[in-house]
């Protein structure tokens, strides 16, 4: 593991998540790559397909390009 500022950066981009994330970086043998291991605690039950659909919808809408 290595240190990372990614979790803090997310809080700046998405203020509602500020202070709610922690992060860890690890090295991978590729020049340009990013790895995300995201673990969340949901308020209500959701299926894997529902989560993927919500992330896809937001990535194509108001969060596009970040």
mmCIF file as Biopython writes it, N, C-alpha, C and O atoms, coordinates in Angstrom:
data_model
#
loop_
_atom_site.group_PDB
_atom_site.id
_atom_site.type_symbol
_atom_site.label_atom_id
_atom_site.label_alt_id
_atom_site.label_comp_id
_atom_site.label_asym_id
_atom_site.label_entity_id
_atom_site.label_seq_id
_atom_site.pdbx_PDB_ins_code
_atom_site.Cartn_x
_atom_site.Cartn_y
_atom_site.Cartn_z
_atom_site.occupancy
_atom_site.B_iso_or_equiv
_atom_site.auth_seq_id
_atom_site.auth_asym_id
_atom_site.pdbx_PDB_model_num
ATOM 1   N N  . UNK A ? 1  ? 0.822   -1.210 0.000   1.0 0.0 1  A 1 
ATOM 2   C CA . UNK A ? 1  ? 0.000   0.000  0.000   1.0 0.0 1  A 1 
ATOM 3   C C  . UNK A ? 1  ? 0.857   1.262  0.000   1.0 0.0 1  A 1 
ATOM 4   O O  . UNK A ? 1  ? 1.997   1.265  0.463   1.0 0.0 1  A 1 
ATOM 5   N N  . UNK A ? 2  ? 0.293   2.295  -0.514  1.0 0.0 2  A 1 
ATOM 6   C CA . UNK A ? 2  ? 0.953   3.592  -0.590  1.0 0.0 2  A 1 
ATOM 7   C C  . UNK A ? 2  ? -0.069  4.651  -0.224  1.0 0.0 2  A 1 
ATOM 8   O O  . UNK A ? 2  ? -1.269  4.375  -0.206  1.0 0.0 2  A 1 
ATOM 9   N N  . UNK A ? 3  ? 0.386   5.850  0.067   1.0 0.0 3  A 1 
ATOM 10  C CA . UNK A ? 3  ? -0.557  6.919  0.400   1.0 0.0 3  A 1 
ATOM 11  C C  . UNK A ? 3  ? -1.203  7.465  -0.867  1.0 0.0 3  A 1 
ATOM 12  O O  . UNK A ? 3  ? -0.638  7.367  -1.956  1.0 0.0 3  A 1 
ATOM 13  N N  . UNK A ? 4  ? -2.390  8.040  -0.714  1.0 0.0 4  A 1 
ATOM 14  C CA . UNK A ? 4  ? -3.099  8.623  -1.847  1.0 0.0 4  A 1 
ATOM 15  C C  . UNK A ? 4  ? -3.942  9.796  -1.368  1.0 0.0 4  A 1 
ATOM 16  O O  . UNK A ? 4  ? -4.405  9.813  -0.228  1.0 0.0 4  A 1 
ATOM 17  N N  . UNK A ? 5  ? -4.134  10.761 -2.230  1.0 0.0 5  A 1 
ATOM 18  C CA . UNK A ? 5  ? -5.006  11.887 -1.928  1.0 0.0 5  A 1 
ATOM 19  C C  . UNK A ? 5  ? -6.345  11.756 -2.624  1.0 0.0 5  A 1 
ATOM 20  O O  . UNK A ? 5  ? -7.138  12.697 -2.625  1.0 0.0 5  A 1 
ATOM 21  N N  . UNK A ? 6  ? -6.607  10.597 -3.219  1.0 0.0 6  A 1 
ATOM 22  C CA . UNK A ? 6  ? -7.826  10.403 -4.002  1.0 0.0 6  A 1 
ATOM 23  C C  . UNK A ? 6  ? -9.094  10.587 -3.177  1.0 0.0 6  A 1 
ATOM 24  O O  . UNK A ? 6  ? -10.041 11.222 -3.642  1.0 0.0 6  A 1 
ATOM 25  N N  . UNK A ? 7  ? -9.131  10.050 -1.975  1.0 0.0 7  A 1 
ATOM 26  C CA . UNK A ? 7  ? -10.333 10.169 -1.150  1.0 0.0 7  A 1 
ATOM 27  C C  . UNK A ? 7  ? -10.623 11.625 -0.817  1.0 0.0 7  A 1 
ATOM 28  O O  . UNK A ? 7  ? -11.781 12.042 -0.824  1.0 0.0 7  A 1 
ATOM 29  N N  . UNK A ? 8  ? -9.589  12.401 -0.528  1.0 0.0 8  A 1 
ATOM 30  C CA . UNK A ? 8  ? -9.780  13.824 -0.246  1.0 0.0 8  A 1 
ATOM 31  C C  . UNK A ? 8  ? -10.248 14.560 -1.492  1.0 0.0 8  A 1 
ATOM 32  O O  . UNK A ? 8  ? -11.065 15.476 -1.405  1.0 0.0 8  A 1 
ATOM 33  N N  . UNK A ? 9  ? -9.732  14.163 -2.650  1.0 0.0 9  A 1 
ATOM 34  C CA . UNK A ? 9  ? -10.118 14.809 -3.904  1.0 0.0 9  A 1 
ATOM 35  C C  . UNK A ? 9  ? -11.592 14.574 -4.208  1.0 0.0 9  A 1 
ATOM 36  O O  . UNK A ? 9  ? -12.265 15.469 -4.719  1.0 0.0 9  A 1 
ATOM 37  N N  . UNK A ? 10 ? -12.100 13.389 -3.904  1.0 0.0 10 A 1 
ATOM 38  C CA . UNK A ? 10 ? -13.517 13.101 -4.137  1.0 0.0 10 A 1 
ATOM 39  C C  . UNK A ? 10 ? -14.372 14.044 -3.311  1.0 0.0 10 A 1 
ATOM 40  O O  . UNK A ? 10 ? -15.389 14.536 -3.800  1.0 0.0 10 A 1 
ATOM 41  N N  . UNK A ? 11 ? -13.986 14.304 -2.079  1.0 0.0 11 A 1 
ATOM 42  C CA . UNK A ? 11 ? -14.729 15.224 -1.216  1.0 0.0 11 A 1 
ATOM 43  C C  . UNK A ? 11 ? -14.768 16.635 -1.759  1.0 0.0 11 A 1 
ATOM 44  O O  . UNK A ? 11 ? -15.723 17.369 -1.505  1.0 0.0 11 A 1 
ATOM 45  N N  . UNK A ? 12 ? -13.747 17.029 -2.502  1.0 0.0 12 A 1 
ATOM 46  C CA . UNK A ? 12 ? -13.734 18.359 -3.110  1.0 0.0 12 A 1 
ATOM 47  C C  . UNK A ? 12 ? -14.640 18.419 -4.329  1.0 0.0 12 A 1 
ATOM 48  O O  . UNK A ? 12 ? -15.286 19.438 -4.575  1.0 0.0 12 A 1 
ATOM 49  N N  . UNK A ? 13 ? -14.691 17.331 -5.095  1.0 0.0 13 A 1 
ATOM 50  C CA . UNK A ? 13 ? -15.527 17.281 -6.295  1.0 0.0 13 A 1 
ATOM 51  C C  . UNK A ? 13 ? -16.988 17.042 -5.925  1.0 0.0 13 A 1 
ATOM 52  O O  . UNK A ? 13 ? -17.890 17.621 -6.531  1.0 0.0 13 A 1 
ATOM 53  N N  . UNK A ? 14 ? -17.217 16.196 -4.938  1.0 0.0 14 A 1 
ATOM 54  C CA . UNK A ? 14 ? -18.571 15.867 -4.477  1.0 0.0 14 A 1 
ATOM 55  C C  . UNK A ? 14 ? -18.669 16.224 -2.992  1.0 0.0 14 A 1 
ATOM 56  O O  . UNK A ? 14 ? -18.473 15.358 -2.139  1.0 0.0 14 A 1 
ATOM 57  N N  . UNK A ? 15 ? -18.969 17.490 -2.669  1.0 0.0 15 A 1 
ATOM 58  C CA . UNK A ? 15 ? -18.973 17.947 -1.273  1.0 0.0 15 A 1 
ATOM 59  C C  . UNK A ? 15 ? -19.837 17.107 -0.331  1.0 0.0 15 A 1 
ATOM 60  O O  . UNK A ? 15 ? -19.531 17.016 0.858   1.0 0.0 15 A 1 
ATOM 61  N N  . UNK A ? 16 ? -20.894 16.502 -0.831  1.0 0.0 16 A 1 
ATOM 62  C CA . UNK A ? 16 ? -21.746 15.674 0.029   1.0 0.0 16 A 1 
ATOM 63  C C  . UNK A ? 16 ? -20.988 14.464 0.573   1.0 0.0 16 A 1 
ATOM 64  O O  . UNK A ? 16 ? -21.395 13.886 1.581   1.0 0.0 16 A 1 
ATOM 65  N N  . UNK A ? 17 ? -19.898 14.075 -0.076  1.0 0.0 17 A 1 
ATOM 66  C CA . UNK A ? 17 ? -19.106 12.929 0.370   1.0 0.0 17 A 1 
ATOM 67  C C  . UNK A ? 17 ? -17.886 13.340 1.192   1.0 0.0 17 A 1 
ATOM 68  O O  . UNK A ? 17 ? -17.120 12.484 1.636   1.0 0.0 17 A 1 
ATOM 69  N N  . UNK A ? 18 ? -17.704 14.636 1.395   1.0 0.0 18 A 1 
ATOM 70  C CA . UNK A ? 18 ? -16.536 15.123 2.126   1.0 0.0 18 A 1 
ATOM 71  C C  . UNK A ? 18 ? -16.488 14.532 3.533   1.0 0.0 18 A 1 
ATOM 72  O O  . UNK A ? 18 ? -17.456 14.626 4.288   1.0 0.0 18 A 1 
ATOM 73  N N  . UNK A ? 19 ? -15.365 13.928 3.874   1.0 0.0 19 A 1 
ATOM 74  C CA . UNK A ? 19 ? -15.191 13.330 5.189   1.0 0.0 19 A 1 
ATOM 75  C C  . UNK A ? 19 ? -15.798 11.953 5.341   1.0 0.0 19 A 1 
ATOM 76  O O  . UNK A ? 19 ? -15.715 11.362 6.418   1.0 0.0 19 A 1 
ATOM 77  N N  . UNK A ? 20 ? -16.409 11.425 4.285   1.0 0.0 20 A 1 
ATOM 78  C CA . UNK A ? 20 ? -17.058 10.122 4.366   1.0 0.0 20 A 1 
ATOM 79  C C  . UNK A ? 20 ? -16.267 9.021  3.668   1.0 0.0 20 A 1 
ATOM 80  O O  . UNK A ? 20 ? -16.704 7.871  3.641   1.0 0.0 20 A 1 
ATOM 81  N N  . UNK A ? 21 ? -15.105 9.360  3.101   1.0 0.0 21 A 1 
ATOM 82  C CA . UNK A ? 21 ? -14.308 8.381  2.375   1.0 0.0 21 A 1 
ATOM 83  C C  . UNK A ? 21 ? -12.913 8.273  2.955   1.0 0.0 21 A 1 
ATOM 84  O O  . UNK A ? 21 ? -12.360 9.241  3.477   1.0 0.0 21 A 1 
ATOM 85  N N  . UNK A ? 22 ? -12.366 7.096  2.856   1.0 0.0 22 A 1 
ATOM 86  C CA . UNK A ? 22 ? -10.946 6.893  3.117   1.0 0.0 22 A 1 
ATOM 87  C C  . UNK A ? 22 ? -10.380 6.207  1.887   1.0 0.0 22 A 1 
ATOM 88  O O  . UNK A ? 22 ? -11.129 5.642  1.090   1.0 0.0 22 A 1 
ATOM 89  N N  . UNK A ? 23 ? -9.089  6.250  1.730   1.0 0.0 23 A 1 
ATOM 90  C CA . UNK A ? 23 ? -8.518  5.650  0.535   1.0 0.0 23 A 1 
ATOM 91  C C  . UNK A ? 23 ? -7.164  5.032  0.775   1.0 0.0 23 A 1 
ATOM 92  O O  . UNK A ? 23 ? -6.484  5.331  1.757   1.0 0.0 23 A 1 
ATOM 93  N N  . UNK A ? 24 ? -6.786  4.164  -0.139  1.0 0.0 24 A 1 
ATOM 94  C CA . UNK A ? 24 ? -5.492  3.519  -0.117  1.0 0.0 24 A 1 
ATOM 95  C C  . UNK A ? 24 ? -5.072  3.313  -1.562  1.0 0.0 24 A 1 
ATOM 96  O O  . UNK A ? 24 ? -5.900  2.966  -2.403  1.0 0.0 24 A 1 
ATOM 97  N N  . UNK A ? 25 ? -3.829  3.517  -1.853  1.0 0.0 25 A 1 
ATOM 98  C CA . UNK A ? 25 ? -3.317  3.285  -3.200  1.0 0.0 25 A 1 
ATOM 99  C C  . UNK A ? 25 ? -2.434  2.046  -3.187  1.0 0.0 25 A 1 
ATOM 100 O O  . UNK A ? 25 ? -1.818  1.720  -2.171  1.0 0.0 25 A 1 
ATOM 101 N N  . UNK A ? 26 ? -2.378  1.372  -4.301  1.0 0.0 26 A 1 
ATOM 102 C CA . UNK A ? 26 ? -1.408  0.296  -4.443  1.0 0.0 26 A 1 
ATOM 103 C C  . UNK A ? 26 ? -0.855  0.341  -5.851  1.0 0.0 26 A 1 
ATOM 104 O O  . UNK A ? 26 ? -1.532  0.759  -6.790  1.0 0.0 26 A 1 
ATOM 105 N N  . UNK A ? 27 ? 0.349   -0.083 -5.979  1.0 0.0 27 A 1 
ATOM 106 C CA . UNK A ? 27 ? 1.051   0.023  -7.251  1.0 0.0 27 A 1 
ATOM 107 C C  . UNK A ? 27 ? 0.656   -1.118 -8.187  1.0 0.0 27 A 1 
ATOM 108 O O  . UNK A ? 27 ? 0.502   -2.266 -7.769  1.0 0.0 27 A 1 
ATOM 109 N N  . UNK A ? 28 ? 0.499   -0.771 -9.459  1.0 0.0 28 A 1 
ATOM 110 C CA . UNK A ? 28 ? 0.227   -1.767 -10.492 1.0 0.0 28 A 1 
ATOM 111 C C  . UNK A ? 28 ? 1.269   -1.576 -11.587 1.0 0.0 28 A 1 
ATOM 112 O O  . UNK A ? 28 ? 1.712   -0.452 -11.819 1.0 0.0 28 A 1 
ATOM 113 N N  . UNK A ? 29 ? 1.668   -2.647 -12.264 1.0 0.0 29 A 1 
ATOM 114 C CA . UNK A ? 29 ? 2.769   -2.554 -13.235 1.0 0.0 29 A 1 
ATOM 115 C C  . UNK A ? 29 ? 2.348   -2.042 -14.611 1.0 0.0 29 A 1 
ATOM 116 O O  . UNK A ? 29 ? 2.675   -2.651 -15.630 1.0 0.0 29 A 1 
ATOM 117 N N  . UNK A ? 30 ? 1.630   -0.934 -14.639 1.0 0.0 30 A 1 
ATOM 118 C CA . UNK A ? 30 ? 1.169   -0.333 -15.890 1.0 0.0 30 A 1 
ATOM 119 C C  . UNK A ? 30 ? 1.384   1.176  -15.775 1.0 0.0 30 A 1 
ATOM 120 O O  . UNK A ? 30 ? 1.198   1.748  -14.701 1.0 0.0 30 A 1 
ATOM 121 N N  . UNK A ? 31 ? 1.774   1.823  -16.876 1.0 0.0 31 A 1 
ATOM 122 C CA . UNK A ? 31 ? 2.103   3.246  -16.842 1.0 0.0 31 A 1 
ATOM 123 C C  . UNK A ? 31 ? 0.900   4.114  -16.480 1.0 0.0 31 A 1 
ATOM 124 O O  . UNK A ? 31 ? 0.964   4.863  -15.504 1.0 0.0 31 A 1 
ATOM 125 N N  . UNK A ? 32 ? -0.179  4.034  -17.229 1.0 0.0 32 A 1 
ATOM 126 C CA . UNK A ? 32 ? -1.362  4.880  -17.010 1.0 0.0 32 A 1 
ATOM 127 C C  . UNK A ? 32 ? -2.541  4.017  -16.598 1.0 0.0 32 A 1 
ATOM 128 O O  . UNK A ? 32 ? -3.183  3.386  -17.437 1.0 0.0 32 A 1 
ATOM 129 N N  . UNK A ? 33 ? -2.820  3.991  -15.315 1.0 0.0 33 A 1 
ATOM 130 C CA . UNK A ? 33 ? -3.924  3.159  -14.840 1.0 0.0 33 A 1 
ATOM 131 C C  . UNK A ? 33 ? -4.451  3.717  -13.525 1.0 0.0 33 A 1 
ATOM 132 O O  . UNK A ? 33 ? -3.741  4.395  -12.783 1.0 0.0 33 A 1 
ATOM 133 N N  . UNK A ? 34 ? -5.691  3.417  -13.266 1.0 0.0 34 A 1 
ATOM 134 C CA . UNK A ? 34 ? -6.301  3.775  -12.000 1.0 0.0 34 A 1 
ATOM 135 C C  . UNK A ? 34 ? -7.129  2.586  -11.535 1.0 0.0 34 A 1 
ATOM 136 O O  . UNK A ? 34 ? -7.861  1.990  -12.325 1.0 0.0 34 A 1 
ATOM 137 N N  . UNK A ? 35 ? -7.020  2.249  -10.288 1.0 0.0 35 A 1 
ATOM 138 C CA . UNK A ? 35 ? -7.773  1.137  -9.718  1.0 0.0 35 A 1 
ATOM 139 C C  . UNK A ? 35 ? -8.642  1.687  -8.599  1.0 0.0 35 A 1 
ATOM 140 O O  . UNK A ? 35 ? -8.167  2.453  -7.760  1.0 0.0 35 A 1 
ATOM 141 N N  . UNK A ? 36 ? -9.905  1.303  -8.581  1.0 0.0 36 A 1 
ATOM 142 C CA . UNK A ? 36 ? -10.801 1.718  -7.510  1.0 0.0 36 A 1 
ATOM 143 C C  . UNK A ? 36 ? -11.403 0.469  -6.884  1.0 0.0 36 A 1 
ATOM 144 O O  . UNK A ? 36 ? -11.988 -0.363 -7.578  1.0 0.0 36 A 1 
ATOM 145 N N  . UNK A ? 37 ? -11.259 0.343  -5.592  1.0 0.0 37 A 1 
ATOM 146 C CA . UNK A ? 37 ? -11.915 -0.707 -4.824  1.0 0.0 37 A 1 
ATOM 147 C C  . UNK A ? 37 ? -12.884 0.026  -3.912  1.0 0.0 37 A 1 
ATOM 148 O O  . UNK A ? 37 ? -12.504 0.489  -2.837  1.0 0.0 37 A 1 
ATOM 149 N N  . UNK A ? 38 ? -14.131 0.132  -4.338  1.0 0.0 38 A 1 
ATOM 150 C CA . UNK A ? 38 ? -15.129 0.935  -3.639  1.0 0.0 38 A 1 
ATOM 151 C C  . UNK A ? 38 ? -16.024 0.044  -2.789  1.0 0.0 38 A 1 
ATOM 152 O O  . UNK A ? 38 ? -16.645 -0.892 -3.292  1.0 0.0 38 A 1 
ATOM 153 N N  . UNK A ? 39 ? -16.082 0.343  -1.510  1.0 0.0 39 A 1 
ATOM 154 C CA . UNK A ? 39 ? -16.962 -0.363 -0.589  1.0 0.0 39 A 1 
ATOM 155 C C  . UNK A ? 39 ? -17.916 0.661  -0.004  1.0 0.0 39 A 1 
ATOM 156 O O  . UNK A ? 39 ? -17.482 1.698  0.499   1.0 0.0 39 A 1 
ATOM 157 N N  . UNK A ? 40 ? -19.199 0.385  -0.063  1.0 0.0 40 A 1 
ATOM 158 C CA . UNK A ? 40 ? -20.191 1.334  0.433   1.0 0.0 40 A 1 
ATOM 159 C C  . UNK A ? 40 ? -21.173 0.646  1.372   1.0 0.0 40 A 1 
ATOM 160 O O  . UNK A ? 40 ? -21.374 -0.566 1.312   1.0 0.0 40 A 1 
ATOM 161 N N  . UNK A ? 41 ? -21.771 1.442  2.231   1.0 0.0 41 A 1 
ATOM 162 C CA . UNK A ? 41 ? -22.841 0.972  3.109   1.0 0.0 41 A 1 
ATOM 163 C C  . UNK A ? 41 ? -24.101 1.709  2.678   1.0 0.0 41 A 1 
ATOM 164 O O  . UNK A ? 41 ? -24.179 2.930  2.813   1.0 0.0 41 A 1 
ATOM 165 N N  . UNK A ? 42 ? -25.074 0.991  2.167   1.0 0.0 42 A 1 
ATOM 166 C CA . UNK A ? 42 ? -26.285 1.596  1.629   1.0 0.0 42 A 1 
ATOM 167 C C  . UNK A ? 42 ? -27.366 1.718  2.692   1.0 0.0 42 A 1 
ATOM 168 O O  . UNK A ? 42 ? -27.413 0.942  3.646   1.0 0.0 42 A 1 
ATOM 169 N N  . UNK A ? 43 ? -28.236 2.710  2.509   1.0 0.0 43 A 1 
ATOM 170 C CA . UNK A ? 43 ? -29.358 2.891  3.432   1.0 0.0 43 A 1 
ATOM 171 C C  . UNK A ? 43 ? -30.459 1.873  3.180   1.0 0.0 43 A 1 
ATOM 172 O O  . UNK A ? 43 ? -31.202 1.522  4.096   1.0 0.0 43 A 1 
ATOM 173 N N  . UNK A ? 44 ? -30.572 1.390  1.928   1.0 0.0 44 A 1 
ATOM 174 C CA . UNK A ? 44 ? -31.574 0.373  1.606   1.0 0.0 44 A 1 
ATOM 175 C C  . UNK A ? 44 ? -30.948 -0.661 0.685   1.0 0.0 44 A 1 
ATOM 176 O O  . UNK A ? 44 ? -29.924 -0.397 0.054   1.0 0.0 44 A 1 
ATOM 177 N N  . UNK A ? 45 ? -31.545 -1.808 0.607   1.0 0.0 45 A 1 
ATOM 178 C CA . UNK A ? 45 ? -31.015 -2.892 -0.221  1.0 0.0 45 A 1 
ATOM 179 C C  . UNK A ? 45 ? -31.044 -2.514 -1.698  1.0 0.0 45 A 1 
ATOM 180 O O  . UNK A ? 45 ? -31.969 -1.846 -2.161  1.0 0.0 45 A 1 
ATOM 181 N N  . UNK A ? 46 ? -30.024 -2.948 -2.428  1.0 0.0 46 A 1 
ATOM 182 C CA . UNK A ? 46 ? -29.949 -2.707 -3.869  1.0 0.0 46 A 1 
ATOM 183 C C  . UNK A ? 46 ? -29.197 -3.860 -4.510  1.0 0.0 46 A 1 
ATOM 184 O O  . UNK A ? 46 ? -28.230 -4.375 -3.949  1.0 0.0 46 A 1 
ATOM 185 N N  . UNK A ? 47 ? -29.650 -4.258 -5.689  1.0 0.0 47 A 1 
ATOM 186 C CA . UNK A ? 47 ? -28.968 -5.330 -6.407  1.0 0.0 47 A 1 
ATOM 187 C C  . UNK A ? 47 ? -27.744 -4.772 -7.129  1.0 0.0 47 A 1 
ATOM 188 O O  . UNK A ? 47 ? -27.616 -3.561 -7.312  1.0 0.0 47 A 1 
ATOM 189 N N  . UNK A ? 48 ? -26.863 -5.652 -7.530  1.0 0.0 48 A 1 
ATOM 190 C CA . UNK A ? 48 ? -25.673 -5.263 -8.279  1.0 0.0 48 A 1 
ATOM 191 C C  . UNK A ? 48 ? -26.072 -4.534 -9.560  1.0 0.0 48 A 1 
ATOM 192 O O  . UNK A ? 48 ? -25.469 -3.520 -9.911  1.0 0.0 48 A 1 
ATOM 193 N N  . UNK A ? 49 ? -27.083 -5.044 -10.258 1.0 0.0 49 A 1 
ATOM 194 C CA . UNK A ? 49 ? -27.535 -4.407 -11.502 1.0 0.0 49 A 1 
ATOM 195 C C  . UNK A ? 49 ? -28.110 -3.016 -11.251 1.0 0.0 49 A 1 
ATOM 196 O O  . UNK A ? 49 ? -27.908 -2.114 -12.065 1.0 0.0 49 A 1 
ATOM 197 N N  . UNK A ? 50 ? -28.819 -2.824 -10.146 1.0 0.0 50 A 1 
ATOM 198 C CA . UNK A ? 50 ? -29.349 -1.499 -9.805  1.0 0.0 50 A 1 
ATOM 199 C C  . UNK A ? 50 ? -28.217 -0.507 -9.524  1.0 0.0 50 A 1 
ATOM 200 O O  . UNK A ? 50 ? -28.284 0.655  -9.923  1.0 0.0 50 A 1 
ATOM 201 N N  . UNK A ? 51 ? -27.195 -0.976 -8.844  1.0 0.0 51 A 1 
ATOM 202 C CA . UNK A ? 51 ? -26.048 -0.112 -8.540  1.0 0.0 51 A 1 
ATOM 203 C C  . UNK A ? 51 ? -25.323 0.268  -9.818  1.0 0.0 51 A 1 
ATOM 204 O O  . UNK A ? 51 ? -24.989 1.436  -10.019 1.0 0.0 51 A 1 
ATOM 205 N N  . UNK A ? 52 ? -25.075 -0.716 -10.693 1.0 0.0 52 A 1 
ATOM 206 C CA . UNK A ? 52 ? -24.410 -0.423 -11.971 1.0 0.0 52 A 1 
ATOM 207 C C  . UNK A ? 52 ? -25.221 0.568  -12.793 1.0 0.0 52 A 1 
ATOM 208 O O  . UNK A ? 52 ? -24.655 1.485  -13.388 1.0 0.0 52 A 1 
ATOM 209 N N  . UNK A ? 53 ? -26.538 0.398  -12.834 1.0 0.0 53 A 1 
ATOM 210 C CA . UNK A ? 53 ? -27.398 1.299  -13.609 1.0 0.0 53 A 1 
ATOM 211 C C  . UNK A ? 53 ? -27.353 2.717  -13.044 1.0 0.0 53 A 1 
ATOM 212 O O  . UNK A ? 53 ? -27.317 3.682  -13.806 1.0 0.0 53 A 1 
ATOM 213 N N  . UNK A ? 54 ? -27.354 2.851  -11.731 1.0 0.0 54 A 1 
ATOM 214 C CA . UNK A ? 54 ? -27.306 4.180  -11.107 1.0 0.0 54 A 1 
ATOM 215 C C  . UNK A ? 54 ? -25.980 4.873  -11.404 1.0 0.0 54 A 1 
ATOM 216 O O  . UNK A ? 54 ? -25.957 6.065  -11.708 1.0 0.0 54 A 1 
ATOM 217 N N  . UNK A ? 55 ? -24.882 4.137  -11.317 1.0 0.0 55 A 1 
ATOM 218 C CA . UNK A ? 55 ? -23.570 4.718  -11.612 1.0 0.0 55 A 1 
ATOM 219 C C  . UNK A ? 55 ? -23.487 5.114  -13.075 1.0 0.0 55 A 1 
ATOM 220 O O  . UNK A ? 55 ? -22.980 6.189  -13.397 1.0 0.0 55 A 1 
ATOM 221 N N  . UNK A ? 56 ? -23.976 4.262  -13.961 1.0 0.0 56 A 1 
ATOM 222 C CA . UNK A ? 56 ? -23.959 4.571  -15.402 1.0 0.0 56 A 1 
ATOM 223 C C  . UNK A ? 56 ? -24.797 5.813  -15.692 1.0 0.0 56 A 1 
ATOM 224 O O  . UNK A ? 56 ? -24.364 6.691  -16.437 1.0 0.0 56 A 1 
ATOM 225 N N  . UNK A ? 57 ? -25.983 5.891  -15.113 1.0 0.0 57 A 1 
ATOM 226 C CA . UNK A ? 57 ? -26.869 7.037  -15.334 1.0 0.0 57 A 1 
ATOM 227 C C  . UNK A ? 57 ? -26.208 8.345  -14.892 1.0 0.0 57 A 1 
ATOM 228 O O  . UNK A ? 57 ? -26.232 9.334  -15.625 1.0 0.0 57 A 1 
ATOM 229 N N  . UNK A ? 58 ? -25.626 8.348  -13.710 1.0 0.0 58 A 1 
ATOM 230 C CA . UNK A ? 58 ? -24.973 9.560  -13.209 1.0 0.0 58 A 1 
ATOM 231 C C  . UNK A ? 58 ? -23.741 9.919  -14.031 1.0 0.0 58 A 1 
ATOM 232 O O  . UNK A ? 58 ? -23.453 11.096 -14.245 1.0 0.0 58 A 1 
ATOM 233 N N  . UNK A ? 59 ? -23.012 8.895  -14.494 1.0 0.0 59 A 1 
ATOM 234 C CA . UNK A ? 59 ? -21.797 9.169  -15.276 1.0 0.0 59 A 1 
ATOM 235 C C  . UNK A ? 59 ? -22.113 9.762  -16.637 1.0 0.0 59 A 1 
ATOM 236 O O  . UNK A ? 59 ? -21.257 10.401 -17.249 1.0 0.0 59 A 1 
ATOM 237 N N  . UNK A ? 60 ? -23.324 9.559  -17.112 1.0 0.0 60 A 1 
ATOM 238 C CA . UNK A ? 60 ? -23.736 10.119 -18.402 1.0 0.0 60 A 1 
ATOM 239 C C  . UNK A ? 60 ? -24.516 11.417 -18.224 1.0 0.0 60 A 1 
ATOM 240 O O  . UNK A ? 60 ? -24.825 12.100 -19.201 1.0 0.0 60 A 1 
ATOM 241 N N  . UNK A ? 61 ? -24.833 11.757 -16.979 1.0 0.0 61 A 1 
ATOM 242 C CA . UNK A ? 61 ? -25.608 12.962 -16.692 1.0 0.0 61 A 1 
ATOM 243 C C  . UNK A ? 61 ? -24.776 14.021 -16.017 1.0 0.0 61 A 1 
ATOM 244 O O  . UNK A ? 61 ? -23.762 14.468 -16.553 1.0 0.0 61 A 1 
ATOM 245 N N  . UNK A ? 62 ? -25.217 14.429 -14.818 1.0 0.0 62 A 1 
ATOM 246 C CA . UNK A ? 62 ? -24.585 15.566 -14.141 1.0 0.0 62 A 1 
ATOM 247 C C  . UNK A ? 62 ? -23.144 15.312 -13.708 1.0 0.0 62 A 1 
ATOM 248 O O  . UNK A ? 62 ? -22.418 16.269 -13.440 1.0 0.0 62 A 1 
ATOM 249 N N  . UNK A ? 63 ? -22.710 14.062 -13.632 1.0 0.0 63 A 1 
ATOM 250 C CA . UNK A ? 63 ? -21.329 13.770 -13.245 1.0 0.0 63 A 1 
ATOM 251 C C  . UNK A ? 63 ? -20.438 13.464 -14.452 1.0 0.0 63 A 1 
ATOM 252 O O  . UNK A ? 63 ? -19.289 13.055 -14.281 1.0 0.0 63 A 1 
ATOM 253 N N  . UNK A ? 64 ? -20.948 13.654 -15.647 1.0 0.0 64 A 1 
ATOM 254 C CA . UNK A ? 64 ? -20.174 13.364 -16.854 1.0 0.0 64 A 1 
ATOM 255 C C  . UNK A ? 64 ? -18.905 14.217 -16.893 1.0 0.0 64 A 1 
ATOM 256 O O  . UNK A ? 64 ? -18.942 15.427 -16.671 1.0 0.0 64 A 1 
ATOM 257 N N  . UNK A ? 65 ? -17.797 13.564 -17.176 1.0 0.0 65 A 1 
ATOM 258 C CA . UNK A ? 65 ? -16.545 14.280 -17.344 1.0 0.0 65 A 1 
ATOM 259 C C  . UNK A ? 65 ? -15.702 14.455 -16.095 1.0 0.0 65 A 1 
ATOM 260 O O  . UNK A ? 65 ? -14.605 15.009 -16.163 1.0 0.0 65 A 1 
ATOM 261 N N  . UNK A ? 66 ? -16.199 13.991 -14.951 1.0 0.0 66 A 1 
ATOM 262 C CA . UNK A ? 66 ? -15.358 14.141 -13.749 1.0 0.0 66 A 1 
ATOM 263 C C  . UNK A ? 66 ? -14.646 12.841 -13.459 1.0 0.0 66 A 1 
ATOM 264 O O  . UNK A ? 66 ? -13.889 12.755 -12.491 1.0 0.0 66 A 1 
#
